[in-house]
Amino acid sequence: MPSDNQRLAVLPAARTGPRDRPTLLLTGGSGVLGRALIDELSPDFDLLCLRRNTPLRDPRVRELQGDLVAPRLGLSRLAWHELALEVDVVLHSAAETNWRTPPQDITRTNLRGADNMLDLAARADAPLYLVSTAFVANSPTEEDRRRFPGAAAYLDSKTGAERLTRDAGVPGAIVRPSVVMGDSVSGRIAGQQGLTRTIGSMVLGEVPVLPGAPEARIDMVPQDYVSRAVGDLVRGRVGSGEYWLTAGKEAIELREFADVCADVAVRHGLPRPQRPRLIPVEAVHRLLLPMLEGTSLPASVRRRLEHYAELLLVFQRELPFDTSLGEPDCGTRLTRSDIRCALVRNAESWAADRSGLLSRHRTAAAAPTEVAS
């Protein structure tokens, strides 16, 4: 948690020269959080978004094609020099988050990317705001690294990127969001991710077993709350500190998460799914999956169980996080009611996008069951 003296460490006003607004270089603009950050920051900054291949095609931003992990971002020496002269603020949100990526590639992307952006910020005499994750608090064990190498590499690389940032001495701040969900009002989200897929499976009743403890908390924060907190820190020119963008003690438990998804299923005409049976994460690999070897269980179900076990290794906690939301220059604190309402809207948004899928499930549920004579 940031101390009082850290919050008072503010930067001088960003240099604007002849320009109307300071230039902010954003990485990861095409991601779930990146899109929300563009919404939040575009009124106040000239946004320059680094992207590799796929264009953002957003009229509010300028795009810079480059390679996050290449020396000088793959730019010529002249272009690199000119970029450093132009940039006033660096917001590094890009990361390799696909845990199916080889662990060494996850580590390379997340560490080299952070190192390159720190180099640019130092040359530009600009503050750097690093988007990390609250789940650096969950240190993977050696057993975790063996079972879930992708998730473990992700956590280790985020911890390493934070260490690089602290050691570099560049002004700015580290922000640690927990699970980023869709918008708190519309429920919309820019892309599919683990939480969205989990919500859909729960609504459809496709999760009979869930690895985790009943009292475990799933710390989720709507994307607009996260982007607002980051925007406040940047606009406030906060120059140091580590900020937890989390639900904290207001985080809901796994059983409440399951109940919300079941309520949404009923509202859309589906049978109320049974609450998943919660079993210890280690039991999935030591007992359940070996027991199911050679049975008729579809491979997709097996993969889903493994996926949930890996998600919960990272996202599940018995104790609540600290939170910085609601502190000076750090957004708005969430209540449990806020989180539950946002979860409902996220689930409803998922259902609205998949009305055809829900219709097929209703038809299948209503079909008479044939009984052999």
C-alpha positions as CSV (number, residue, x, y, z in Angstrom):
1,M,0.0,0.0,0.0
2,P,1.3,3.5,-0.8
3,S,2.4,5.6,2.2
4,D,1.4,9.2,2.7
5,N,4.7,10.5,1.6
6,Q,4.5,8.4,-1.5
7,R,1.2,9.9,-2.5
8,L,2.7,13.4,-2.1
9,A,5.5,12.7,-4.5
10,V,4.0,14.4,-7.6
11,L,5.6,15.1,-10.9
12,P,6.1,18.5,-12.5
13,A,3.5,19.4,-15.1
14,A,4.0,17.5,-18.3
15,R,5.8,19.4,-21.0
16,T,3.5,20.3,-23.8
17,G,5.6,22.7,-25.9
18,P,3.4,24.0,-28.8
19,R,0.9,21.2,-28.4
20,D,-2.5,21.5,-26.9
21,R,-2.3,18.3,-24.8
22,P,0.6,16.1,-23.5
23,T,1.4,13.0,-25.4
24,L,0.8,9.7,-23.7
25,L,2.3,6.5,-25.1
26,L,0.0,3.6,-24.4
27,T,0.9,-0.1,-24.9
28,G,-1.8,-2.8,-24.9
29,G,-4.4,-0.5,-26.3
30,S,-6.2,-3.3,-28.1
31,G,-6.7,-5.3,-24.9
32,V,-9.7,-5.4,-22.5
33,L,-8.2,-2.8,-20.2
34,G,-6.5,-0.9,-23.0
35,R,-9.8,-0.1,-24.7
36,A,-11.2,1.2,-21.4
37,L,-8.0,3.3,-20.9
38,I,-8.5,4.9,-24.3
39,D,-12.0,5.8,-23.2
40,E,-10.7,7.3,-20.0
41,L,-7.7,9.2,-21.2
42,S,-8.5,10.4,-24.8
43,P,-10.2,13.6,-23.6
44,D,-7.0,14.7,-21.7
45,F,-4.1,13.3,-23.7
46,D,-2.9,13.0,-27.3
47,L,-2.8,9.2,-27.3
48,L,-0.1,7.4,-29.2
49,C,-0.7,3.6,-29.1
50,L,2.0,1.1,-29.8
51,R,0.8,-1.9,-31.8
52,R,2.5,-4.7,-33.6
53,N,0.2,-5.9,-36.4
54,T,-3.5,-5.4,-36.0
55,P,-4.6,-1.7,-36.3
56,L,-6.8,-0.3,-33.6
57,R,-8.7,1.8,-36.1
58,D,-9.8,4.3,-33.4
59,P,-10.0,7.9,-34.5
60,R,-9.1,9.1,-31.0
61,V,-5.6,7.7,-31.1
62,R,-2.5,7.8,-33.3
63,E,-0.9,4.4,-33.9
64,L,2.8,3.5,-33.8
65,Q,3.7,0.2,-35.4
66,G,6.5,-1.5,-33.5
67,D,7.7,-4.6,-31.6
68,L,7.4,-4.4,-27.9
69,V,10.3,-6.8,-27.3
70,A,12.7,-5.7,-30.0
71,P,15.6,-3.2,-29.3
72,R,14.3,0.4,-29.7
73,L,10.8,-1.2,-30.3
74,G,12.1,-2.1,-33.8
75,L,12.4,1.5,-34.7
76,S,15.3,3.2,-36.4
77,R,17.7,5.2,-34.3
78,L,16.2,8.5,-35.6
79,A,12.6,7.4,-35.0
80,W,13.5,6.2,-31.5
81,H,15.1,9.5,-30.7
82,E,12.1,11.5,-32.1
83,L,9.7,9.3,-30.1
84,A,11.6,10.1,-26.9
85,L,11.4,13.8,-27.7
86,E,7.6,13.6,-28.2
87,V,6.4,11.4,-25.3
88,D,5.4,13.1,-22.1
89,V,3.9,10.0,-20.3
90,V,4.3,6.3,-20.7
91,L,1.5,3.9,-19.7
92,H,2.6,0.3,-20.1
93,S,-0.4,-2.0,-20.1
94,A,0.7,-4.6,-22.7
95,A,1.6,-8.1,-21.5
96,E,1.5,-11.7,-22.7
97,T,-1.5,-13.1,-20.8
98,N,-2.2,-16.3,-22.8
99,W,-1.1,-19.1,-20.5
100,R,-1.0,-21.6,-23.4
101,T,2.0,-19.6,-24.7
102,P,5.4,-21.3,-23.9
103,P,6.5,-20.1,-20.5
104,Q,9.8,-18.8,-21.8
105,D,7.9,-16.6,-24.3
106,I,5.7,-15.2,-21.6
107,T,8.8,-14.3,-19.5
108,R,10.5,-12.8,-22.5
109,T,7.6,-10.6,-23.6
110,N,6.7,-9.3,-20.1
111,L,10.3,-8.6,-19.0
112,R,11.7,-7.3,-22.2
113,G,8.6,-5.2,-22.8
114,A,8.9,-3.6,-19.4
115,D,12.6,-3.0,-19.9
116,N,12.1,-1.3,-23.2
117,M,9.4,1.0,-21.9
118,L,11.5,2.0,-18.9
119,D,14.4,2.8,-21.3
120,L,12.0,5.0,-23.4
121,A,10.6,6.7,-20.3
122,A,14.1,7.5,-19.0
123,R,15.2,8.9,-22.4
124,A,12.0,10.9,-22.6
125,D,12.3,12.2,-19.1
126,A,8.7,11.0,-18.7
127,P,6.9,9.1,-15.9
128,L,6.0,5.5,-16.4
129,Y,2.9,3.8,-15.1
130,L,3.2,0.0,-15.1
131,V,0.0,-2.1,-15.1
132,S,0.9,-5.2,-13.1
133,T,-1.5,-7.5,-11.4
134,A,-2.8,-7.9,-7.8
135,F,-2.1,-11.6,-8.1
136,V,1.7,-11.1,-7.7
137,A,0.6,-11.6,-4.1
138,N,0.0,-15.3,-4.9
139,S,3.5,-16.7,-5.2
140,P,3.4,-20.0,-7.1
141,T,5.0,-23.0,-5.5
142,E,7.3,-25.4,-7.3
143,E,4.4,-27.8,-7.6
144,D,2.3,-25.0,-9.2
145,R,5.1,-24.4,-11.7
146,R,5.1,-28.0,-12.7
147,R,1.3,-28.3,-13.0
148,F,0.5,-24.8,-14.4
149,P,3.7,-23.5,-16.1
150,G,1.9,-20.8,-18.1
151,A,0.2,-19.2,-15.1
152,A,3.3,-19.5,-13.0
153,A,5.4,-17.9,-15.7
154,Y,2.9,-15.0,-15.9
155,L,3.0,-14.3,-12.2
156,D,6.8,-14.6,-12.1
157,S,7.2,-12.3,-15.0
158,K,4.9,-9.7,-13.5
159,T,6.8,-9.8,-10.3
160,G,10.0,-9.4,-12.3
161,A,8.6,-6.4,-14.3
162,E,7.7,-4.7,-11.0
163,R,11.3,-5.3,-9.8
164,L,12.7,-3.7,-12.9
165,T,10.5,-0.7,-12.5
166,R,11.5,-0.1,-8.9
167,D,15.2,-0.6,-9.7
168,A,15.1,1.8,-12.7
169,G,14.2,4.8,-10.5
170,V,11.9,6.3,-13.2
171,P,9.1,8.4,-11.7
172,G,5.6,7.0,-11.9
173,A,3.7,4.3,-10.2
174,I,2.8,0.6,-10.3
175,V,-0.9,-0.3,-10.4
176,R,-2.2,-3.8,-9.5
177,P,-5.7,-4.5,-10.8
178,S,-7.3,-7.8,-9.8
179,V,-9.6,-9.6,-12.3
180,V,-10.8,-7.0,-14.8
181,M,-14.5,-7.6,-15.7
182,G,-16.7,-5.7,-18.2
183,D,-18.1,-2.3,-17.7
184,S,-20.1,-1.7,-14.5
185,V,-23.1,-0.2,-16.3
186,S,-23.3,-1.9,-19.7
187,G,-21.5,-5.1,-18.8
188,R,-19.7,-4.9,-22.2
189,I,-16.1,-6.1,-22.5
190,A,-13.7,-5.7,-25.5
191,G,-12.8,-9.3,-25.8
192,Q,-13.3,-12.8,-24.4
193,Q,-11.1,-13.7,-21.4
194,G,-11.1,-16.3,-18.6
195,L,-13.8,-14.6,-16.5
196,T,-16.2,-14.1,-19.4
197,R,-15.9,-17.8,-20.5
198,T,-16.4,-18.9,-16.9
199,I,-19.6,-16.8,-16.6
200,G,-20.9,-18.4,-19.8
201,S,-20.2,-21.9,-18.7
202,M,-21.8,-21.3,-15.3
203,V,-25.0,-19.8,-16.9
204,L,-25.3,-22.9,-19.2
205,G,-24.8,-25.3,-16.3
206,E,-21.7,-26.8,-17.7
207,V,-19.7,-26.6,-14.5
208,P,-20.7,-29.5,-12.3
209,V,-17.4,-29.4,-10.4
210,L,-15.3,-26.3,-9.7
211,P,-11.8,-26.4,-8.1
212,G,-11.8,-24.1,-5.1
213,A,-12.9,-23.5,-1.5
214,P,-16.4,-22.2,-0.7
215,E,-15.0,-19.3,1.3
216,A,-12.5,-18.3,-1.4
217,R,-12.9,-14.8,-2.7
218,I,-13.0,-13.9,-6.4
219,D,-11.7,-10.3,-6.5
220,M,-13.1,-8.7,-9.5
221,V,-13.2,-5.0,-10.5
222,P,-15.1,-3.5,-13.5
223,Q,-12.9,-2.1,-16.2
224,D,-14.3,1.4,-15.9
225,Y,-13.3,1.5,-12.1
226,V,-9.8,0.4,-13.0
227,S,-9.3,2.8,-15.9
228,R,-10.7,5.7,-13.8
229,A,-8.2,5.0,-11.0
230,V,-5.3,4.8,-13.5
231,G,-6.5,8.0,-15.2
232,D,-6.6,9.8,-11.8
233,L,-3.0,8.7,-11.0
234,V,-1.8,9.9,-14.4
235,R,-3.7,13.2,-14.3
236,G,-2.6,13.7,-10.7
237,R,1.0,13.3,-11.8
238,V,1.6,10.8,-9.0
239,G,5.3,10.1,-9.0
240,S,5.7,7.0,-6.9
241,G,3.9,4.2,-5.1
242,E,2.2,0.9,-5.6
243,Y,-1.6,0.9,-5.9
244,W,-4.0,-2.0,-5.4
245,L,-7.0,-1.7,-7.8
246,T,-9.0,-4.4,-6.1
247,A,-12.4,-5.1,-4.4
248,G,-10.6,-6.0,-1.1
249,K,-12.9,-6.9,1.7
250,E,-15.9,-6.4,-0.6
251,A,-14.9,-9.2,-3.0
252,I,-17.6,-11.8,-3.4
253,E,-17.2,-15.5,-2.7
254,L,-17.3,-18.4,-5.2
255,R,-20.7,-19.5,-4.0
256,E,-22.2,-16.0,-4.6
257,F,-20.6,-15.9,-8.0
258,A,-22.3,-19.2,-8.8
259,D,-25.7,-18.0,-7.5
260,V,-25.6,-14.8,-9.7
261,C,-24.9,-17.0,-12.8
262,A,-27.8,-19.3,-11.9
263,D,-30.2,-16.4,-11.5
264,V,-29.3,-15.1,-15.0
265,A,-29.9,-18.6,-16.4
266,V,-33.4,-18.7,-14.9
267,R,-34.2,-15.2,-16.3
268,H,-33.3,-16.4,-19.8
269,G,-35.6,-19.5,-19.5
270,L,-33.0,-22.1,-18.7
271,P,-33.3,-24.6,-15.9
272,R,-31.6,-23.3,-12.8
273,P,-28.1,-24.9,-12.8
274,Q,-27.0,-26.7,-9.7
275,R,-24.3,-24.9,-7.8
276,P,-21.0,-26.5,-8.7
277,R,-19.5,-28.9,-6.2
278,L,-16.4,-27.2,-4.9
279,I,-13.3,-29.4,-4.4
280,P,-9.7,-28.6,-3.5
281,V,-7.6,-27.5,-6.4
282,E,-5.0,-30.3,-5.8
283,A,-7.8,-32.9,-5.9
284,V,-8.4,-32.2,-9.6
285,H,-5.0,-33.4,-10.6
286,R,-4.4,-36.0,-7.9
287,L,-7.9,-37.6,-7.8
288,L,-10.5,-36.4,-10.2
289,L,-8.7,-36.3,-13.6
290,P,-6.9,-39.7,-13.0
291,M,-10.2,-41.2,-12.0
292,L,-11.8,-40.0,-15.2
293,E,-9.1,-41.5,-17.5
294,G,-10.6,-44.0,-19.8
295,T,-14.2,-42.9,-19.2
296,S,-16.6,-41.4,-21.8
297,L,-16.0,-37.9,-20.4
298,P,-15.6,-35.5,-23.4
299,A,-12.1,-34.1,-23.8
300,S,-13.6,-30.6,-23.7
301,V,-14.9,-31.2,-20.2
302,R,-11.5,-32.4,-19.0
303,R,-9.8,-29.4,-20.5
304,R,-12.4,-27.1,-18.9
305,L,-11.6,-28.6,-15.5
306,E,-7.9,-28.1,-16.0
307,H,-8.5,-24.5,-17.2
308,Y,-10.6,-23.7,-14.1
309,A,-7.9,-25.1,-11.8
310,E,-5.3,-22.9,-13.5
311,L,-7.5,-19.8,-13.2
312,L,-8.2,-20.4,-9.6
313,L,-4.5,-20.9,-8.8
314,V,-4.1,-17.3,-9.8
315,F,-7.4,-15.7,-9.0
316,Q,-8.6,-17.4,-5.8
317,R,-7.8,-16.1,-2.3
318,E,-9.1,-16.9,1.2
319,L,-7.9,-13.6,2.6
320,P,-8.9,-10.3,1.0
321,F,-6.5,-8.0,-0.7
322,D,-5.8,-4.5,0.5
323,T,-7.2,-1.9,-1.8
324,S,-6.2,1.6,-2.8
325,L,-9.4,2.5,-4.6
326,G,-11.0,5.6,-3.1
327,E,-7.7,7.0,-1.9
328,P,-6.5,10.4,-3.2
329,D,-5.9,10.3,-7.0
330,C,-7.0,6.7,-7.1
331,G,-10.6,6.3,-8.4
332,T,-13.6,5.2,-6.4
333,R,-14.0,2.5,-3.8
334,L,-16.3,-0.4,-4.6
335,T,-19.0,-1.9,-2.4
336,R,-20.1,-5.5,-2.5
337,S,-23.4,-4.3,-4.0
338,D,-21.5,-2.5,-6.8
339,I,-19.6,-5.7,-7.6
340,R,-22.7,-7.9,-7.6
341,C,-24.6,-5.5,-9.8
342,A,-21.6,-5.4,-12.2
343,L,-21.4,-9.2,-12.3
344,V,-25.1,-9.4,-13.1
345,R,-24.7,-6.9,-16.0
346,N,-21.6,-8.8,-17.3
347,A,-23.6,-12.1,-17.3
348,E,-26.6,-10.4,-18.9
349,S,-24.3,-8.9,-21.6
350,W,-22.8,-12.3,-22.3
351,A,-26.4,-13.8,-22.6
352,A,-27.5,-11.0,-24.9
353,D,-24.6,-11.7,-27.2
354,R,-25.4,-15.4,-27.3
355,S,-29.2,-15.4,-27.6
356,G,-29.0,-18.2,-30.3
357,L,-26.9,-20.4,-28.1
358,L,-29.3,-19.9,-25.2
359,S,-32.3,-20.7,-27.4
360,R,-30.7,-24.0,-28.4
361,H,-30.1,-24.9,-24.8
362,R,-33.7,-24.0,-23.9
363,T,-34.9,-26.3,-26.8
364,A,-32.7,-29.1,-25.6
365,A,-33.8,-28.7,-22.0
366,A,-37.5,-28.8,-23.1
367,A,-37.1,-31.9,-25.3
368,P,-38.8,-35.1,-23.9
369,T,-36.4,-37.7,-22.7
370,E,-36.8,-41.0,-24.5
371,V,-37.1,-44.0,-22.2
372,A,-36.0,-47.4,-23.5
373,S,-38.7,-50.1,-23.3
